[in-house]
């Protein structure tokens, strides 16, 4: 089975060709009904904003508790949005966790657990810890470990390490 991120037929430009073929697979964009062919001119920005909202565990919790994540047409829309994982689209993503959550949402167990507040808080905590770890890896130990010049009482200007 092909990875949906690399499958042909994904993305906004392919919606018309998929609609004319009339079939939907796990690795293809869903068929667009003929009455919805008139798409907004800012579709790229709208889809980008929505995909990035998926990086928020609080928003995923809202979708789960309102039963939106149980709607088959919404799940088809999420499958369609997997084209954002392709490099030519992913470069516009500011919050890359959204792509990870885009895959997790397809799992029934994750959708079910996301409606629980404790699980939402756990996911949020893990996301925060991942950001902290990545920040330390990219930028060093952080502000608490930087060396600064401090004036001693005698005005010598010796280096002191802040801990």
Order of alpha helices (4+ residues) and beta strands (2+ residues): alpha-alpha-alpha-alpha-alpha-alpha-alpha-alpha-beta-beta
